[in-house]
Amino acid sequence: MSTRRTFDLLAHLATTTPQADCLVEKKAGAWQPLSAARVQGLSNHASLGLHQLGIGPGDKVAIISANRPEWVVADFGIAQLGAVSVPMYPTITVEDYRHIFQDAGVRVVLVENEKLLARVQQAVAGLTDGPEHVFTFDVVAGTRSFAELLALGQAADPAPLAPLKAAVQPDDLLTLIYTSGTTGRPKGVMLSHRNILFNCENLTGYLPLPAGNKALSFLPLSHIFERTATYLYLLLGFSIWYAESVERIADNLREVQPQVFTTVPRLLEKIYDKIVAKGQELTGAKKKLFFWALDLGLRYDTQQDQGAWYRAQLALANRLVFSKWREAMGGQVRYIVSGGGALQPRLARVFWAAGIRVMEGYGMTETSPVVAASQPVPAGNLIGAVGPVLPGVEVKIAADGEILTRSPSVMQGYYRLPDLTAETIDAEGWLHTGDIGELVQGKFLKITDRKKEMFKTSNGKYVAPQPLESRISESPLVEQVMVVGEGEKFAAALLVPAFAELRAWAGRQNLPTDLSDAALAAHAQVQQLYEQLVQQTNAAFAQWEQIKKVALLPTLWSVESGELTPTLKVKRKIISQNNQQRIEALFR
């Protein structure tokens, strides 16, 4: 590849796809593009501005912001100096901010707005070795703006930049991404230019679209999934349009009309649930037609030709029903890439049936991130599995079922944690993922559970929570669920209802509509509803795995409460501690 370092993508864009709308965001109600040349120029100014502050190879610069063009400009600007970016989730705790600033030795902080600046100021209060400089992307009174940093670079002598860029090597440290997983303090994953670009190179065939297509970006750039996707989009010559917010994704899809976007399964589930809810509002023949098409979609199988009659019906369903689904998503979406958690098979089936190819991927921050991914052709997409292993990536299944992987995308290690690095990457270079899985048909990787999340009941039987949780979550009435039962006689579940859908159900049952979430969850008919839902799920599992009791919780788990990771994975230990009395009551 000519792109040996991430910032080589800037020269690649300038020579191969110098599009006028490289990065696009909405300001004052209008979409405003930055050309590829402008992105390159601003990145150079960012580099020179930081250089004027004394930032050089190995120095750490934190980025704390939602997705916007300045994020990418800053990222390239830092990389061109041989400095190290430290992206941070805006939603993590002040204590985690402080830990990362100190552990990484952050010298400069680039923060989005006044609200996040206040959290940064809390985190650095009292630190004797905290960051030396803070700049805000938005203009905030009393604080230097990113525009000032760019102006500092624009006014500087550009001569030092070329040798600094030339000195950066593919194996140099590019970024420290702090990941807490579901336990413990955040730890810095060390990724090089080569780590991430090797992943990109082997993903180019997964989005077979010509340059000039559009990608909508809304997953956080502070996570490796969206960041690697960004480099891939630029490598392919796609323009990147930044959604205004998660709440505005549906509107932005219709406005931007992208061909591709990345997502997490829960957001895709919400899109699907909204479509089905609209189908429920139809009457007469239109409603029958909608659910006839939906039933066809739920039977779709990428690996099986179901005959001429099924194909004919599906073609009709696409013209009459699924075409409207596509219109609701802008009308141009060809590919959706899902990661960060298990995708419900029904979602993959329906969207493929509707002409939108959903590709599920699997990986970790530590693998830059993709290990395996479903391909955009039926033969390379087994619904229920995460797809074939990427070219150049090795996978083997250990004796206990754990997935091990080895490739040039595997991290350099955990920052300042050599013992943990040695525990995670063995002497032969195999990274121990902590996930349990199997290879289906000899090539499709299937994830069955997390090694550390399996538990044993007092009867000596192992229970894998993830398949149970995944099946229960298929119901639109369920927002969150966690299976418990370590050392107990049976498995039970903590469950947070999807209260909007539950209230709609309650209205149809003539239940009081003015109840609080807590009162609604405690209502006898609601309790019975969820017990029946869980019993239906149990039918698919062995007797010792089945959930015997359910506790309904009135409040969502969140990143802010410390019960979810920034990538929305449940922190089982924290949730268990916070609900200790409820759990004990389940097993009395």
N, C-alpha and C positions, 0 to 999 in steps of 0.2 A: 504494500500500500504506500502511496505517496504521503498519506496522513500518518506519520509515525508518532507525532505528538498531537494532542487534542487540538491545539491552536493551528495546526496545519490545515484544519478544516476551513479556516478563513481564506487561505490562499486557494484551496480547492474550490471554494464557492466563487471566488473572484475570476477564476479561469474557466470553470466548467458550467456553472449555473449562477450567473450574476443577477439573480432575481431582484426585482424592485421591492418585493414584499417578503423579505427574509424572515423578519420577526415583526409581528403585528399585535398591537394591544388597543383596547378601546379607551379613549379619553374624551371627556366632554360629549359623550354620546356618539362619537364617530370612531371608526376603526382607522388607526394611524400606523402606517408601515415604516419600517426601517429597511433600507436596501442592504444587500450583502456588502457593498462597498462601505456603507455608513457603519455597519456593525464592525467591520474590520478597522475602520478609522477610530471609532470610539474605544475599541479594545486596546489599540495602541496608546491612546490617550490615558486609559486606565493604568496600563503598564507603567508609562512614564510618570504619571502622577504618584503612584505608589513608590516608584524608584526615587522620586524626589524626597519622599518621607524616609528613605533609608531601607525600604523593603527589598530583599534580594533572595537568592536561592535558599530554600529551606524555611524561610519565614512563614508564619501562619496568619492567614487572613480569614476571618469568619464572615459568612453571608447568612443573614437572618431575614428572610423575606418570602412572601408569596411569589408565584411565577410572574415574571415580567421581563421585558427585554434587558433591563439593567442587570438582572441576575446573570444572564448569559454573557453580557459584556464584561462584567466583573470577573466571571469565571475564566474567560479567555485572557483578560488582562493580568490576572494573578499567575496563570500558567505560563505565560510568555516570559516571566521573570525567573522561572524555576522556583517560585514560591508555592505554597501549599494552601489550597482552599479548604476551609472547614465549614461546610454547610450545616446549618442547624435548623431544626423544625421550630417555627414560630410558637408552636403550642406546648413545648416542653416546659418543665417547671423552672423557676428562677434558680433553684438549687442545682439543677442540671446545667443551666447556662454557666453558673459559677464554676462547676466542676470541669466543664469542657474548656472554658477560658484558661483555667489553671493547668489542666492536664496537657493541653495542646501547646500552651505558651503563646496564645493568640496575641498578636501585636496590633492588628487593625480590625475593627468591626464595621461591616457595611450592613446597616439595618434599614428596614423598609420605611417605617413611619413613626409617628409620635408615640403611639400606644406601645409598640415593641421597644422603642428607645427607652421608655420608662422601665421596662423589665430589664433591659441591659444595665441601666443605671443602678437598679436594685442589686443586680448580680455582682457588679464591680465595686459596690460600696464597701469600703474597708479593706479592699485588696491592695497590697503593696506592690504586687507584680502583675497587675491587670493590664488590659489593652492600653496602648499609648494613644490611639487615635480612633475616633468614631465618626462615621459619615452616614447620613440618611438619604435614601433614594427620594423620598418626598421632602419638600422644603419644610423644615421645622425650625421655628425661632430659637436662636441661641445655640444651634448646632450646625456644624459644617455639612453641606449637602454633597451628594455624589457629583453633582454638576460642578461644584468647586474643585473636586479632585480631578475631574476630567479637564477643567480649564487649566489647572496646575500642570497637567501633562501636556496639554496642547501648547503651552508657552515654553515648555522645556526643550532642551537640545535633544533631537531624536536619535543622535548618533549612538548612544549606549545601548539602544534596544536590540539592534541586529546581533551583536556578539552575545548578548544575554540569551536571546532566543536560540542561537546556534549552539550554545553550551548545554541546552536542555536535552537530555537523552530519553529514549522511550521507556527505560526502566526506572527513571527518576520518579520519586513520590509526587503524585499529582494532587491527591486529596486525602483528607482524613474524614471519614464518615462515621460519626458516633452512633452506635446502635446499642440499645439496652436489652434488646430481645424481650423476653417476658419475665426476666429476673435480673436483679443486680443493677449496678451503676452503669451508665453508658461507657462503652469501650470503643476506642478509635480503630476502625478498619482502614488499613493502609493500602491504597490502590494506586497503581502506576498508570502512566499513559498507555503502556502496552496492554495492561490488564483489560482496560475498558475498550480500547480500539480493536483488540482481538475479538472481543464479543461482537462489536459492531460489524466487523468484516464478515463474520459468519452468520449475520442476521440479514444481510442485504437482500437475499433471495426471498425473504419471508414477506416482503411488501413489494410485489411486482407491479409497481406503478411508475410512470415516467416522471421526470423532474417537472416541477411546477405544480404538483398536487399539494393539497392543504392538510395539515394535521392540527387538530384542536388539542391544546395542552391544558390540563387542570390538575393532574396528580402532582404532588409537591416535588419540585426540583431538588429539594434537600434529600430526597430518597433516590437511590441508585437506579431504580426502575425508570423513572421519567427522565433522569439525567442521561442515561445511556440511550434512551429513545430519542432524546434531543440531538445527540451527536449523530445517531443513525439517520434521523430526518435530514440533517444538514448534509450528511454524506450522500444521501439520495437526491438532494436538491429540492426537498419539500419546503414550503413556507410554513412557519409555526405561528398559530394564532392562539393567544392566551385568553382563556375563558375569564369572564369577569369575576365569577365566584362559583362555588359548587351549586348554589341555589339557582344560578342563571345558566347552567349548562344546557338545559333544554332549549332556552331561547337562543343561546349562542350557536348551538348546532344548526338551528334553522337559519340564522343569519349568515354564518360562515360557510355552511355547506361543505364540511371537510370530507375527505375520502378515508381518513384513518384517525383513530384516537386510541390511547391506552386508558385502561380503567381497572378498578378493583371489582371483584364480583358483586359486592353489596350495591354499588351504584348501578350496575347492569340489572340487578334484581329489581331495584326501584323503578328503572325505566320500564321493565317488563310488567311489574305490578300496576303501574299507572295505565299502561296500555290495556291490560286485562280489566282494570276497574272501569275504564271507558266502555269496554265491551259489555260489562255488566249493566251499564246504563241504557244500552240499546233495547229495543223492544221488537217483538214480532219476528218477521223474516230476517231483518238485519242482524238481530241477536243470534238467531240460529246459524246464519251464514258466518258470523264472526267465530263462533265456537266450533263450527265445522272446520274452518281453516286452522284454528288453534290446535284442534285435535290432530289434524294432518301434520302440523309442525312438530308436535310432541312425539310423533312416531318417526320422525326423520332420522336416518342413520347414514353417516358418511361412508360406512364400510359395506353397505348392503344396497343393492339395486332392488327396490320393492316392486318392480314391474311397471308395464306401460300404463295400467289403469291408475296407479298411485301417482306416476309422473304427470299424467294428464290432469288429475285432480289438483295436484300441487301447482301446476301452471295456472289453472283457473283461480286458485286461492291467492296466488301472487298478483294476478291482475285485479281481483276484486277486493282483497283485504290487506295483504302484506304490502302492497304498493303504498297504502296509507301509513303503515308503520314507517316505511322508509321516508316518506314525506315528513313525518313528524320529527325525524332525525336529520332533516336537511335535504334528503333525497339523493345524496351522493356518497354516503358511507359505504365503503367496500369492505374494510377490514376493521375489526376491533380486537385489540390485544389485551387480554386479561391476565393479571398477575397479582401477587400479594396474598393469595388465599385460594381455597378450592372453589372452582366454578361449578354451579349446579348443572348436571347434564341436561336438564330440561331447557335451560337457557341456551346452551350450545345448539341443541336440536332446533329450537324455534327460530333462532336468528339465522342459522344456516339455511333452513327451509325458506326463510324470507329473503334470501339472497345476500345476506350480510355474513361474511365469514369471520366467526369468532375464533381466535387462536389463543389457547391457554398456554401459559409458560410457567416454568418452575425455576427458581434460583434463590440466591441469597445475596446480601450486600457483599459477603466474602467471596462471591464468585462473579461479581461485576456486571450484571447479576445472573444472566441466563445460563442454565445448565441444559435444559430441554425445552422444546417448544413445539406446539402443534403447527403443522405446515398449512399453507393456504390452498392446498389441494386435498380432495377427499382421501386419497390413499395415504396421506401423511397426517391424518387427523382422526384419531380414535377417541370418540366421545367418552369421557370418564377418565381419560389418561391425560398427561401433560405433554404428550408428543414424543417424537424421537429425540435422542441426545444430539446436541449441536455438533456439526463437523469440528474436528479438532479437540473435542471434549471427551474425556474418558469417564465412564461410570461403571462401578461394580457394586454388587449387593453383598454386604458382609454376612457372616454366619447368623447374626442376630437380626438380620433384615435391614440394618442401617444402610443408607445410601452414601457411598463414598465417591468423590469426584476428583479428577486431576486434569489441569489444563493451564495454558498461559493466562487464563482469566482468574485463577485463584490468587487471592490477596497476598501481599508481601508479609502480612502478619498483623497482630494487634499492637498498637502503638504503646511502647514501654511496658508490654506484658509478655515477655518471652516464655514464661511457663505456660500461660494460657494458649499462646501460639503453638507451642510444642504439643499441647494436649489436643489441639484442634487439627493440626496438620502433621501427619506422622512422618517418619524418616524417609519414606518413599514418595512423599509429596501428595499423598491422598488426604483430601480434606474430609473430615467426618462431619456430615451435615446435621446429624441429630434427627433426621427424618427417616421414617420407615417406608419402604417401597418395594416394588417388584417391576420386572420387565415383562410386559405382556406381548405375546406374539414375537418375542425376541428383540423388539426394538422400541416399543412404546413404554415410557416410564410412567408408572402409576404410583402416586403417593397415598399411603394408607393411614399414616399417623405420625405424630411426633414421638420420638423415642422416650423423651423425658416426661411426656404427658400421659403415657399409659400408666394405669394403676392396677393394683391387685386387691380384690375384695377379700374379706375374712374367710371366704370359701376357697381361696387359693386360685381363683380364676382372674385372668387378665382382662381388663376392659380398655378398649381404645376409644377415647372420647370423640375424636374428630369425625368418624363416619356417622355416629349418632347425632352429633351437633349439626353436621351438614344436612342430614335428612330432615331433622326437625325444622331447620331454617328454610326449607323449601316452602313452608307455609307463609303466605303474606301476612298472617296474624302474628308472626314471630319476628322480633327485631334482633334480639341477642339471646344466646343460650350457652350455658356451661355445665357440663356433666361432672358430678362429684361422686365420691364413694370410696376413697382410699381407705382400706382396712375395715370397711363396713360390710354388712351382709348383702347389700345390693347397691346398684347404681341409682342415683337420683339426679335431678337437674334444677339449676337456678335459671329462670326464664324471664326475660323482659319482653312484654307484649309490644307489638307495633300498635300504639294506642290510636292512631288515626283510623286504621282498618278495624280495630276492636270497637271503636265508638260507632263506626258505620254498622257493624254487626249488632251491637247493642241496640241501636235505633230500630233495626228490623225486628228485634225481639221485644220491643216495647219496654226496654229497661230505662230507668231514669237517665236523662242526657246531661244532667248538671253535676254528675259525680266527679270528684277529683280522680286523678290517675290511680292513687293509692286505694280509694274506695271502690273504684271500678275493678281493679285487680283482685280485691278481696271479696267481690260479689260471688255468691254461691254458684250462679249460672255461668259466670266467667271461669271460675275454678273448674267447673265440670267440663266446659268447652275445651280447656287446655289439657285436662286429663285425658279426654277422648282423643285429642290430637296426638298426644304422646303415645297412647295405646295403639293408634294406627301405625305410628312409626315403629313401635316394638315388633310388629309382625315380621319385619325384614331382618330381625336379629335373633341370635341364639338366646335361650332363656336366661343365661347368667349375665348377658350384656344388657338386658332390657331395663328400662327406667321404671322404677316402681312408684316414685313420688316426685312431685313438682312443687317448687316454691315460686310464686309470681312476684317479681320485684317492680316497684313503681317508678324507678329512676334508671335512665340509660347509663351504662358504663361509658366513660369518656377518657380522653387523653388528660384533660384538665383534672379529673378526679384521681388520676394515677392508676386507673384500672385497665387502660388500654395503652399499648405502645403507640408511637406516632404513626405506625403503619396499620393501626387498628386491630392488632392482635390482642387477645385477652391476656392479662396478667393474672394467672390462676391463683397465685399465692396471695396477691393483694385482694382480689375479689373474695377469696375464701376467708381472709382475715376480717374483711369488712362485713361479711355476712355469716360470721361464726355461729351466732345464735340461731339463725334460720336453718343453717346446715345441721346443727345439732338437733333441732326440732324434727327435721326430716327423718332422722334415724332413731329417734326415741321409740 
